[in-house]
Amino acid sequence: MAEPVSLLMLEFLTWIASRPRTYAEAMEAWRTTCPRHSIWEDASIDGLIQLEAAGSVDQSRVTLTPRGRAILDGASSSRLVAD
């Protein structure tokens, strides 16, 4: 059985999918030094996001991988119940 996806991860994936985002923009909005809030690193390690190369790293686009899109699509098609 697949591990449940956190609401924070769903928010992050939704944010990435909502419009084109650059690496610099994503780092400004989502970077943290708190080990409990490693959403960027978790999404990258889990293969949910990817960088599409551009002139510089900061201008590279952050996009969902097919796996990230499937998780987001699956979450939007099911009912989420808050605890």
PDB file with one MODEL, atoms N, CA, C and O in Angstrom:
MODEL        1
ATOM      1  N   MET A   1       0.833  -1.177   0.000  1.00  0.00           N
ATOM      2  CA  MET A   1       0.000   0.000   0.000  1.00  0.00           C
ATOM      3  C   MET A   1       0.881   1.245   0.000  1.00  0.00           C
ATOM      4  O   MET A   1       1.883   1.297   0.713  1.00  0.00           O
ATOM      5  N   ALA A   2       0.514   2.240  -0.791  1.00  0.00           N
ATOM      6  CA  ALA A   2       1.303   3.453  -0.897  1.00  0.00           C
ATOM      7  C   ALA A   2       1.196   4.288   0.376  1.00  0.00           C
ATOM      8  O   ALA A   2       0.154   4.334   1.029  1.00  0.00           O
ATOM      9  N   GLU A   3       2.295   4.940   0.705  1.00  0.00           N
ATOM     10  CA  GLU A   3       2.318   5.813   1.875  1.00  0.00           C
ATOM     11  C   GLU A   3       1.469   7.047   1.599  1.00  0.00           C
ATOM     12  O   GLU A   3       1.534   7.592   0.497  1.00  0.00           O
ATOM     13  N   PRO A   4       0.672   7.507   2.567  1.00  0.00           N
ATOM     14  CA  PRO A   4      -0.172   8.680   2.343  1.00  0.00           C
ATOM     15  C   PRO A   4       0.675   9.931   2.083  1.00  0.00           C
ATOM     16  O   PRO A   4       1.783  10.070   2.601  1.00  0.00           O
ATOM     17  N   VAL A   5       0.132  10.819   1.283  1.00  0.00           N
ATOM     18  CA  VAL A   5       0.811  12.060   0.949  1.00  0.00           C
ATOM     19  C   VAL A   5       0.318  13.143   1.909  1.00  0.00           C
ATOM     20  O   VAL A   5      -0.884  13.280   2.138  1.00  0.00           O
ATOM     21  N   SER A   6       1.242  13.897   2.460  1.00  0.00           N
ATOM     22  CA  SER A   6       0.868  14.945   3.414  1.00  0.00           C
ATOM     23  C   SER A   6       0.140  16.091   2.712  1.00  0.00           C
ATOM     24  O   SER A   6       0.305  16.314   1.513  1.00  0.00           O
ATOM     25  N   LEU A   7      -0.655  16.798   3.481  1.00  0.00           N
ATOM     26  CA  LEU A   7      -1.346  17.965   2.933  1.00  0.00           C
ATOM     27  C   LEU A   7      -0.348  19.025   2.489  1.00  0.00           C
ATOM     28  O   LEU A   7      -0.593  19.726   1.507  1.00  0.00           O
ATOM     29  N   LEU A   8       0.771  19.155   3.194  1.00  0.00           N
ATOM     30  CA  LEU A   8       1.800  20.114   2.795  1.00  0.00           C
ATOM     31  C   LEU A   8       2.390  19.735   1.434  1.00  0.00           C
ATOM     32  O   LEU A   8       2.630  20.606   0.598  1.00  0.00           O
ATOM     33  N   MET A   9       2.622  18.441   1.211  1.00  0.00           N
ATOM     34  CA  MET A   9       3.142  18.001  -0.082  1.00  0.00           C
ATOM     35  C   MET A   9       2.120  18.291  -1.187  1.00  0.00           C
ATOM     36  O   MET A   9       2.489  18.750  -2.268  1.00  0.00           O
ATOM     37  N   LEU A  10       0.849  18.026  -0.919  1.00  0.00           N
ATOM     38  CA  LEU A  10      -0.182  18.332  -1.914  1.00  0.00           C
ATOM     39  C   LEU A  10      -0.236  19.822  -2.211  1.00  0.00           C
ATOM     40  O   LEU A  10      -0.420  20.222  -3.361  1.00  0.00           O
ATOM     41  N   GLU A  11      -0.076  20.644  -1.179  1.00  0.00           N
ATOM     42  CA  GLU A  11      -0.047  22.102  -1.393  1.00  0.00           C
ATOM     43  C   GLU A  11       1.147  22.487  -2.268  1.00  0.00           C
ATOM     44  O   GLU A  11       1.014  23.304  -3.180  1.00  0.00           O
ATOM     45  N   PHE A  12       2.302  21.904  -1.992  1.00  0.00           N
ATOM     46  CA  PHE A  12       3.499  22.185  -2.774  1.00  0.00           C
ATOM     47  C   PHE A  12       3.314  21.760  -4.231  1.00  0.00           C
ATOM     48  O   PHE A  12       3.620  22.529  -5.142  1.00  0.00           O
ATOM     49  N   LEU A  13       2.821  20.556  -4.453  1.00  0.00           N
ATOM     50  CA  LEU A  13       2.613  20.081  -5.827  1.00  0.00           C
ATOM     51  C   LEU A  13       1.592  20.937  -6.562  1.00  0.00           C
ATOM     52  O   LEU A  13       1.755  21.216  -7.750  1.00  0.00           O
ATOM     53  N   THR A  14       0.542  21.354  -5.865  1.00  0.00           N
ATOM     54  CA  THR A  14      -0.466  22.236  -6.456  1.00  0.00           C
ATOM     55  C   THR A  14       0.154  23.577  -6.823  1.00  0.00           C
ATOM     56  O   THR A  14      -0.142  24.130  -7.882  1.00  0.00           O
ATOM     57  N   TRP A  15       0.999  24.094  -5.968  1.00  0.00           N
ATOM     58  CA  TRP A  15       1.680  25.369  -6.221  1.00  0.00           C
ATOM     59  C   TRP A  15       2.566  25.266  -7.458  1.00  0.00           C
ATOM     60  O   TRP A  15       2.571  26.163  -8.301  1.00  0.00           O
ATOM     61  N   ILE A  16       3.315  24.170  -7.564  1.00  0.00           N
ATOM     62  CA  ILE A  16       4.188  23.971  -8.732  1.00  0.00           C
ATOM     63  C   ILE A  16       3.350  23.875 -10.005  1.00  0.00           C
ATOM     64  O   ILE A  16       3.708  24.450 -11.033  1.00  0.00           O
ATOM     65  N   ALA A  17       2.245  23.155  -9.938  1.00  0.00           N
ATOM     66  CA  ALA A  17       1.421  22.902 -11.120  1.00  0.00           C
ATOM     67  C   ALA A  17       0.581  24.108 -11.547  1.00  0.00           C
ATOM     68  O   ALA A  17       0.127  24.165 -12.689  1.00  0.00           O
ATOM     69  N   SER A  18       0.370  25.065 -10.651  1.00  0.00           N
ATOM     70  CA  SER A  18      -0.568  26.158 -10.935  1.00  0.00           C
ATOM     71  C   SER A  18      -0.110  27.099 -12.041  1.00  0.00           C
ATOM     72  O   SER A  18      -0.942  27.687 -12.733  1.00  0.00           O
ATOM     73  N   ARG A  19       1.198  27.251 -12.217  1.00  0.00           N
ATOM     74  CA  ARG A  19       1.742  28.096 -13.286  1.00  0.00           C
ATOM     75  C   ARG A  19       3.231  27.824 -13.392  1.00  0.00           C
ATOM     76  O   ARG A  19       3.801  27.216 -12.486  1.00  0.00           O
ATOM     77  N   PRO A  20       3.879  28.251 -14.463  1.00  0.00           N
ATOM     78  CA  PRO A  20       5.327  28.018 -14.569  1.00  0.00           C
ATOM     79  C   PRO A  20       6.072  28.651 -13.392  1.00  0.00           C
ATOM     80  O   PRO A  20       5.830  29.803 -13.029  1.00  0.00           O
ATOM     81  N   ARG A  21       6.975  27.878 -12.811  1.00  0.00           N
ATOM     82  CA  ARG A  21       7.767  28.336 -11.665  1.00  0.00           C
ATOM     83  C   ARG A  21       9.240  28.136 -11.967  1.00  0.00           C
ATOM     84  O   ARG A  21       9.631  27.114 -12.532  1.00  0.00           O
ATOM     85  N   THR A  22      10.062  29.118 -11.589  1.00  0.00           N
ATOM     86  CA  THR A  22      11.502  28.954 -11.736  1.00  0.00           C
ATOM     87  C   THR A  22      12.077  28.373 -10.452  1.00  0.00           C
ATOM     88  O   THR A  22      11.449  28.412  -9.394  1.00  0.00           O
ATOM     89  N   TYR A  23      13.276  27.839 -10.570  1.00  0.00           N
ATOM     90  CA  TYR A  23      13.978  27.310  -9.399  1.00  0.00           C
ATOM     91  C   TYR A  23      14.142  28.404  -8.349  1.00  0.00           C
ATOM     92  O   TYR A  23      13.916  28.168  -7.162  1.00  0.00           O
ATOM     93  N   ALA A  24      14.535  29.598  -8.784  1.00  0.00           N
ATOM     94  CA  ALA A  24      14.744  30.705  -7.850  1.00  0.00           C
ATOM     95  C   ALA A  24      13.448  31.046  -7.115  1.00  0.00           C
ATOM     96  O   ALA A  24      13.461  31.270  -5.905  1.00  0.00           O
ATOM     97  N   GLU A  25      12.345  31.085  -7.835  1.00  0.00           N
ATOM     98  CA  GLU A  25      11.050  31.377  -7.217  1.00  0.00           C
ATOM     99  C   GLU A  25      10.666  30.297  -6.203  1.00  0.00           C
ATOM    100  O   GLU A  25      10.197  30.603  -5.107  1.00  0.00           O
ATOM    101  N   ALA A  26      10.868  29.043  -6.579  1.00  0.00           N
ATOM    102  CA  ALA A  26      10.536  27.933  -5.679  1.00  0.00           C
ATOM    103  C   ALA A  26      11.409  27.961  -4.428  1.00  0.00           C
ATOM    104  O   ALA A  26      10.922  27.719  -3.324  1.00  0.00           O
ATOM    105  N   MET A  27      12.692  28.255  -4.596  1.00  0.00           N
ATOM    106  CA  MET A  27      13.581  28.316  -3.434  1.00  0.00           C
ATOM    107  C   MET A  27      13.192  29.456  -2.512  1.00  0.00           C
ATOM    108  O   MET A  27      13.235  29.309  -1.290  1.00  0.00           O
ATOM    109  N   GLU A  28      12.815  30.585  -3.078  1.00  0.00           N
ATOM    110  CA  GLU A  28      12.418  31.726  -2.253  1.00  0.00           C
ATOM    111  C   GLU A  28      11.155  31.412  -1.449  1.00  0.00           C
ATOM    112  O   GLU A  28      11.038  31.792  -0.284  1.00  0.00           O
ATOM    113  N   ALA A  29      10.227  30.725  -2.078  1.00  0.00           N
ATOM    114  CA  ALA A  29       8.949  30.439  -1.424  1.00  0.00           C
ATOM    115  C   ALA A  29       8.993  29.234  -0.488  1.00  0.00           C
ATOM    116  O   ALA A  29       8.278  29.215   0.515  1.00  0.00           O
ATOM    117  N   TRP A  30       9.819  28.225  -0.791  1.00  0.00           N
ATOM    118  CA  TRP A  30       9.721  26.955  -0.068  1.00  0.00           C
ATOM    119  C   TRP A  30      10.982  26.521   0.666  1.00  0.00           C
ATOM    120  O   TRP A  30      10.954  25.500   1.352  1.00  0.00           O
ATOM    121  N   ARG A  31      12.074  27.245   0.552  1.00  0.00           N
ATOM    122  CA  ARG A  31      13.302  26.833   1.241  1.00  0.00           C
ATOM    123  C   ARG A  31      13.130  26.979   2.748  1.00  0.00           C
ATOM    124  O   ARG A  31      12.471  27.904   3.222  1.00  0.00           O
ATOM    125  N   THR A  32      13.724  26.062   3.488  1.00  0.00           N
ATOM    126  CA  THR A  32      13.669  26.115   4.949  1.00  0.00           C
ATOM    127  C   THR A  32      14.929  25.490   5.519  1.00  0.00           C
ATOM    128  O   THR A  32      15.567  24.654   4.878  1.00  0.00           O
ATOM    129  N   THR A  33      15.271  25.889   6.694  1.00  0.00           N
ATOM    130  CA  THR A  33      16.396  25.255   7.396  1.00  0.00           C
ATOM    131  C   THR A  33      15.894  24.320   8.484  1.00  0.00           C
ATOM    132  O   THR A  33      16.683  23.713   9.208  1.00  0.00           O
ATOM    133  N   CYS A  34      14.580  24.211   8.593  1.00  0.00           N
ATOM    134  CA  CYS A  34      13.994  23.333   9.599  1.00  0.00           C
ATOM    135  C   CYS A  34      13.912  21.908   9.047  1.00  0.00           C
ATOM    136  O   CYS A  34      13.269  21.689   8.020  1.00  0.00           O
ATOM    137  N   PRO A  35      14.546  20.940   9.705  1.00  0.00           N
ATOM    138  CA  PRO A  35      14.513  19.570   9.177  1.00  0.00           C
ATOM    139  C   PRO A  35      13.118  18.948   9.173  1.00  0.00           C
ATOM    140  O   PRO A  35      12.899  17.942   8.498  1.00  0.00           O
ATOM    141  N   ARG A  36      12.182  19.522   9.907  1.00  0.00           N
ATOM    142  CA  ARG A  36      10.821  18.990   9.912  1.00  0.00           C
ATOM    143  C   ARG A  36      10.001  19.470   8.717  1.00  0.00           C
ATOM    144  O   ARG A  36       8.922  18.939   8.453  1.00  0.00           O
ATOM    145  N   HIS A  37      10.504  20.464   7.997  1.00  0.00           N
ATOM    146  CA  HIS A  37       9.775  21.028   6.860  1.00  0.00           C
ATOM    147  C   HIS A  37      10.635  20.971   5.602  1.00  0.00           C
ATOM    148  O   HIS A  37      10.938  22.004   5.006  1.00  0.00           O
ATOM    149  N   SER A  38      11.015  19.803   5.214  1.00  0.00           N
ATOM    150  CA  SER A  38      11.918  19.618   4.070  1.00  0.00           C
ATOM    151  C   SER A  38      11.133  19.271   2.808  1.00  0.00           C
ATOM    152  O   SER A  38      11.495  18.341   2.088  1.00  0.00           O
ATOM    153  N   ILE A  39      10.075  20.003   2.541  1.00  0.00           N
ATOM    154  CA  ILE A  39       9.174  19.662   1.446  1.00  0.00           C
ATOM    155  C   ILE A  39       9.877  19.625   0.100  1.00  0.00           C
ATOM    156  O   ILE A  39       9.635  18.715  -0.693  1.00  0.00           O
ATOM    157  N   TRP A  40      10.739  20.588  -0.174  1.00  0.00           N
ATOM    158  CA  TRP A  40      11.469  20.617  -1.454  1.00  0.00           C
ATOM    159  C   TRP A  40      12.318  19.361  -1.589  1.00  0.00           C
ATOM    160  O   TRP A  40      12.267  18.679  -2.612  1.00  0.00           O
ATOM    161  N   GLU A  41      13.088  19.059  -0.568  1.00  0.00           N
ATOM    162  CA  GLU A  41      13.963  17.888  -0.609  1.00  0.00           C
ATOM    163  C   GLU A  41      13.153  16.598  -0.701  1.00  0.00           C
ATOM    164  O   GLU A  41      13.512  15.695  -1.457  1.00  0.00           O
ATOM    165  N   ASP A  42      12.070  16.505   0.056  1.00  0.00           N
ATOM    166  CA  ASP A  42      11.232  15.308   0.017  1.00  0.00           C
ATOM    167  C   ASP A  42      10.637  15.089  -1.370  1.00  0.00           C
ATOM    168  O   ASP A  42      10.627  13.967  -1.876  1.00  0.00           O
ATOM    169  N   ALA A  43      10.143  16.159  -1.981  1.00  0.00           N
ATOM    170  CA  ALA A  43       9.547  16.044  -3.321  1.00  0.00           C
ATOM    171  C   ALA A  43      10.598  15.627  -4.344  1.00  0.00           C
ATOM    172  O   ALA A  43      10.316  14.835  -5.243  1.00  0.00           O
ATOM    173  N   SER A  44      11.793  16.157  -4.207  1.00  0.00           N
ATOM    174  CA  SER A  44      12.871  15.807  -5.128  1.00  0.00           C
ATOM    175  C   SER A  44      13.308  14.354  -4.946  1.00  0.00           C
ATOM    176  O   SER A  44      13.442  13.620  -5.925  1.00  0.00           O
ATOM    177  N   ILE A  45      13.528  13.939  -3.709  1.00  0.00           N
ATOM    178  CA  ILE A  45      13.953  12.561  -3.416  1.00  0.00           C
ATOM    179  C   ILE A  45      12.894  11.554  -3.858  1.00  0.00           C
ATOM    180  O   ILE A  45      13.225  10.482  -4.365  1.00  0.00           O
ATOM    181  N   ASP A  46      11.614  11.902  -3.666  1.00  0.00           N
ATOM    182  CA  ASP A  46      10.527  10.998  -4.040  1.00  0.00           C
ATOM    183  C   ASP A  46      10.210  11.013  -5.531  1.00  0.00           C
ATOM    184  O   ASP A  46       9.320  10.293  -5.983  1.00  0.00           O
ATOM    185  N   GLY A  47      10.938  11.836  -6.303  1.00  0.00           N
ATOM    186  CA  GLY A  47      10.741  11.879  -7.745  1.00  0.00           C
ATOM    187  C   GLY A  47       9.428  12.536  -8.158  1.00  0.00           C
ATOM    188  O   GLY A  47       8.816  12.134  -9.148  1.00  0.00           O
ATOM    189  N   LEU A  48       8.994  13.544  -7.404  1.00  0.00           N
ATOM    190  CA  LEU A  48       7.730  14.209  -7.693  1.00  0.00           C
ATOM    191  C   LEU A  48       7.908  15.493  -8.500  1.00  0.00           C
ATOM    192  O   LEU A  48       6.974  15.956  -9.155  1.00  0.00           O
ATOM    193  N   ILE A  49       9.124  16.069  -8.447  1.00  0.00           N
ATOM    194  CA  ILE A  49       9.431  17.283  -9.198  1.00  0.00           C
ATOM    195  C   ILE A  49      10.721  17.085  -9.975  1.00  0.00           C
ATOM    196  O   ILE A  49      11.505  16.180  -9.692  1.00  0.00           O
ATOM    197  N   GLN A  50      10.926  17.953 -10.963  1.00  0.00           N
ATOM    198  CA  GLN A  50      12.159  17.912 -11.742  1.00  0.00           C
ATOM    199  C   GLN A  50      12.496  19.323 -12.196  1.00  0.00           C
ATOM    200  O   GLN A  50      11.632  20.199 -12.219  1.00  0.00           O
ATOM    201  N   LEU A  51      13.761  19.538 -12.560  1.00  0.00           N
ATOM    202  CA  LEU A  51      14.196  20.816 -13.112  1.00  0.00           C
ATOM    203  C   LEU A  51      14.377  20.655 -14.607  1.00  0.00           C
ATOM    204  O   LEU A  51      14.979  19.685 -15.068  1.00  0.00           O
ATOM    205  N   GLU A  52      13.854  21.609 -15.362  1.00  0.00           N
ATOM    206  CA  GLU A  52      14.062  21.658 -16.808  1.00  0.00           C
ATOM    207  C   GLU A  52      15.082  22.751 -17.061  1.00  0.00           C
ATOM    208  O   GLU A  52      14.848  23.916 -16.738  1.00  0.00           O
ATOM    209  N   ALA A  53      16.209  22.378 -17.636  1.00  0.00           N
ATOM    210  CA  ALA A  53      17.344  23.276 -17.794  1.00  0.00           C
ATOM    211  C   ALA A  53      16.992  24.547 -18.559  1.00  0.00           C
ATOM    212  O   ALA A  53      16.175  24.545 -19.480  1.00  0.00           O
ATOM    213  N   ALA A  54      17.645  25.634 -18.139  1.00  0.00           N
ATOM    214  CA  ALA A  54      17.545  26.930 -18.811  1.00  0.00           C
ATOM    215  C   ALA A  54      18.938  27.542 -18.789  1.00  0.00           C
ATOM    216  O   ALA A  54      19.914  26.858 -18.484  1.00  0.00           O
ATOM    217  N   GLY A  55      19.032  28.821 -19.110  1.00  0.00           N
ATOM    218  CA  GLY A  55      20.331  29.496 -19.165  1.00  0.00           C
ATOM    219  C   GLY A  55      21.124  29.411 -17.879  1.00  0.00           C
ATOM    220  O   GLY A  55      22.346  29.263 -17.916  1.00  0.00           O
ATOM    221  N   SER A  56      20.457  29.500 -16.750  1.00  0.00           N
ATOM    222  CA  SER A  56      21.119  29.376 -15.452  1.00  0.00           C
ATOM    223  C   SER A  56      20.238  28.514 -14.551  1.00  0.00           C
ATOM    224  O   SER A  56      19.055  28.310 -14.825  1.00  0.00           O
ATOM    225  N   VAL A  57      20.829  28.021 -13.490  1.00  0.00           N
ATOM    226  CA  VAL A  57      20.061  27.173 -12.571  1.00  0.00           C
ATOM    227  C   VAL A  57      18.865  27.935 -12.018  1.00  0.00           C
ATOM    228  O   VAL A  57      17.765  27.388 -11.934  1.00  0.00           O
ATOM    229  N   ASP A  58      19.071  29.197 -11.641  1.00  0.00           N
ATOM    230  CA  ASP A  58      17.972  29.981 -11.070  1.00  0.00           C
ATOM    231  C   ASP A  58      16.792  30.130 -12.030  1.00  0.00           C
ATOM    232  O   ASP A  58      15.650  30.263 -11.590  1.00  0.00           O
ATOM    233  N   GLN A  59      17.055  30.111 -13.322  1.00  0.00           N
ATOM    234  CA  GLN A  59      15.985  30.266 -14.309  1.00  0.00           C
ATOM    235  C   GLN A  59      15.420  28.930 -14.791  1.00  0.00           C
ATOM    236  O   GLN A  59      14.473  28.911 -15.577  1.00  0.00           O
ATOM    237  N   SER A  60      15.985  27.824 -14.334  1.00  0.00           N
ATOM    238  CA  SER A  60      15.448  26.506 -14.681  1.00  0.00           C
ATOM    239  C   SER A  60      14.018  26.403 -14.186  1.00  0.00           C
ATOM    240  O   SER A  60      13.679  26.915 -13.119  1.00  0.00           O
ATOM    241  N   ARG A  61      13.183  25.738 -14.969  1.00  0.00           N
ATOM    242  CA  ARG A  61      11.784  25.567 -14.569  1.00  0.00           C
ATOM    243  C   ARG A  61      11.633  24.352 -13.681  1.00  0.00           C
ATOM    244  O   ARG A  61      12.260  23.317 -13.904  1.00  0.00           O
ATOM    245  N   VAL A  62      10.800  24.492 -12.677  1.00  0.00           N
ATOM    246  CA  VAL A  62      10.447  23.385 -11.797  1.00  0.00           C
ATOM    247  C   VAL A  62       9.107  22.852 -12.293  1.00  0.00           C
ATOM    248  O   VAL A  62       8.138  23.602 -12.414  1.00  0.00           O
ATOM    249  N   THR A  63       9.059  21.558 -12.576  1.00  0.00           N
ATOM    250  CA  THR A  63       7.831  20.947 -13.062  1.00  0.00           C
ATOM    251  C   THR A  63       7.556  19.655 -12.307  1.00  0.00           C
ATOM    252  O   THR A  63       8.435  19.096 -11.651  1.00  0.00           O
ATOM    253  N   LEU A  64       6.337  19.203 -12.414  1.00  0.00           N
ATOM    254  CA  LEU A  64       5.989  17.905 -11.836  1.00  0.00           C
ATOM    255  C   LEU A  64       6.471  16.794 -12.746  1.00  0.00           C
ATOM    256  O   LEU A  64       6.436  16.921 -13.970  1.00  0.00           O
ATOM    257  N   THR A  65       6.914  15.717 -12.152  1.00  0.00           N
ATOM    258  CA  THR A  65       7.207  14.511 -12.918  1.00  0.00           C
ATOM    259  C   THR A  65       5.873  13.797 -13.164  1.00  0.00           C
ATOM    260  O   THR A  65       4.860  14.167 -12.569  1.00  0.00           O
ATOM    261  N   PRO A  66       5.859  12.790 -14.021  1.00  0.00           N
ATOM    262  CA  PRO A  66       4.622  12.020 -14.181  1.00  0.00           C
ATOM    263  C   PRO A  66       4.114  11.462 -12.840  1.00  0.00           C
ATOM    264  O   PRO A  66       2.907  11.415 -12.606  1.00  0.00           O
ATOM    265  N   ARG A  67       5.017  11.050 -11.982  1.00  0.00           N
ATOM    266  CA  ARG A  67       4.623  10.544 -10.656  1.00  0.00           C
ATOM    267  C   ARG A  67       3.990  11.647  -9.813  1.00  0.00           C
ATOM    268  O   ARG A  67       2.972  11.424  -9.158  1.00  0.00           O
ATOM    269  N   GLY A  68       4.591  12.839  -9.828  1.00  0.00           N
ATOM    270  CA  GLY A  68       4.042  13.968  -9.097  1.00  0.00           C
ATOM    271  C   GLY A  68       2.665  14.349  -9.612  1.00  0.00           C
ATOM    272  O   GLY A  68       1.767  14.644  -8.824  1.00  0.00           O
ATOM    273  N   ARG A  69       2.489  14.347 -10.936  1.00  0.00           N
ATOM    274  CA  ARG A  69       1.195  14.656 -11.545  1.00  0.00           C
ATOM    275  C   ARG A  69       0.158  13.607 -11.146  1.00  0.00           C
ATOM    276  O   ARG A  69      -0.984  13.953 -10.844  1.00  0.00           O
ATOM    277  N   ALA A  70       0.543  12.337 -11.141  1.00  0.00           N
ATOM    278  CA  ALA A  70      -0.388  11.264 -10.771  1.00  0.00           C
ATOM    279  C   ALA A  70      -0.844  11.411  -9.321  1.00  0.00           C
ATOM    280  O   ALA A  70      -2.017  11.198  -9.013  1.00  0.00           O
ATOM    281  N   ILE A  71       0.073  11.771  -8.436  1.00  0.00           N
ATOM    282  CA  ILE A  71      -0.297  11.968  -7.037  1.00  0.00           C
ATOM    283  C   ILE A  71      -1.255  13.137  -6.904  1.00  0.00           C
ATOM    284  O   ILE A  71      -2.256  13.048  -6.193  1.00  0.00           O
ATOM    285  N   LEU A  72      -0.954  14.227  -7.582  1.00  0.00           N
ATOM    286  CA  LEU A  72      -1.825  15.397  -7.512  1.00  0.00           C
ATOM    287  C   LEU A  72      -3.188  15.098  -8.118  1.00  0.00           C
ATOM    288  O   LEU A  72      -4.212  15.480  -7.553  1.00  0.00           O
ATOM    289  N   ASP A  73      -3.213  14.423  -9.254  1.00  0.00           N
ATOM    290  CA  ASP A  73      -4.487  14.069  -9.891  1.00  0.00           C
ATOM    291  C   ASP A  73      -5.287  13.101  -9.029  1.00  0.00           C
ATOM    292  O   ASP A  73      -6.510  13.211  -8.941  1.00  0.00           O
ATOM    293  N   GLY A  74      -4.605  12.157  -8.396  1.00  0.00           N
ATOM    294  CA  GLY A  74      -5.280  11.202  -7.523  1.00  0.00           C
ATOM    295  C   GLY A  74      -5.867  11.873  -6.301  1.00  0.00           C
ATOM    296  O   GLY A  74      -6.951  11.506  -5.847  1.00  0.00           O
ATOM    297  N   ALA A  75      -5.157  12.855  -5.763  1.00  0.00           N
ATOM    298  CA  ALA A  75      -5.646  13.565  -4.590  1.00  0.00           C
ATOM    299  C   ALA A  75      -6.855  14.428  -4.926  1.00  0.00           C
ATOM    300  O   ALA A  75      -7.773  14.562  -4.117  1.00  0.00           O
ATOM    301  N   SER A  76      -6.854  15.010  -6.118  1.00  0.00           N
ATOM    302  CA  SER A  76      -7.980  15.878  -6.480  1.00  0.00           C
ATOM    303  C   SER A  76      -9.207  15.069  -6.859  1.00  0.00           C
ATOM    304  O   SER A  76     -10.322  15.590  -6.823  1.00  0.00           O
ATOM    305  N   SER A  77      -9.025  13.797  -7.222  1.00  0.00           N
ATOM    306  CA  SER A  77     -10.174  12.977  -7.583  1.00  0.00           C
ATOM    307  C   SER A  77     -10.749  12.225  -6.388  1.00  0.00           C
ATOM    308  O   SER A  77     -11.833  11.648  -6.474  1.00  0.00           O
ATOM    309  N   SER A  78     -10.024  12.232  -5.277  1.00  0.00           N
ATOM    310  CA  SER A  78     -10.543  11.583  -4.068  1.00  0.00           C
ATOM    311  C   SER A  78     -10.891  12.648  -3.043  1.00  0.00           C
ATOM    312  O   SER A  78     -10.420  13.783  -3.115  1.00  0.00           O
ATOM    313  N   ARG A  79     -11.705  12.272  -2.111  1.00  0.00           N
ATOM    314  CA  ARG A  79     -12.080  13.222  -1.049  1.00  0.00           C
ATOM    315  C   ARG A  79     -11.038  13.182   0.049  1.00  0.00           C
ATOM    316  O   ARG A  79     -10.684  12.116   0.551  1.00  0.00           O
ATOM    317  N   LEU A  80     -10.553  14.353   0.415  1.00  0.00           N
ATOM    318  CA  LEU A  80      -9.611  14.448   1.523  1.00  0.00           C
ATOM    319  C   LEU A  80     -10.407  14.794   2.778  1.00  0.00           C
ATOM    320  O   LEU A  80     -11.233  15.707   2.774  1.00  0.00           O
ATOM    321  N   VAL A  81     -10.149  14.066   3.827  1.00  0.00           N
ATOM    322  CA  VAL A  81     -10.845  14.295   5.093  1.00  0.00           C
ATOM    323  C   VAL A  81      -9.842  14.790   6.104  1.00  0.00           C
ATOM    324  O   VAL A  81      -8.824  14.140   6.341  1.00  0.00           O
ATOM    325  N   ALA A  82     -10.111  15.927   6.699  1.00  0.00           N
ATOM    326  CA  ALA A  82      -9.224  16.475   7.726  1.00  0.00           C
ATOM    327  C   ALA A  82      -9.484  15.766   9.048  1.00  0.00           C
ATOM    328  O   ALA A  82     -10.622  15.440   9.385  1.00  0.00           O
ATOM    329  N   ASP A  83      -8.411  15.536   9.783  1.00  0.00           N
ATOM    330  CA  ASP A  83      -8.519  14.908  11.101  1.00  0.00           C
ATOM    331  C   ASP A  83      -9.048  15.904  12.112  1.00  0.00           C
ATOM    332  O   ASP A  83      -9.210  15.566  13.284  1.00  0.00           O
TER     333      ASP A  83
ENDMDL
END
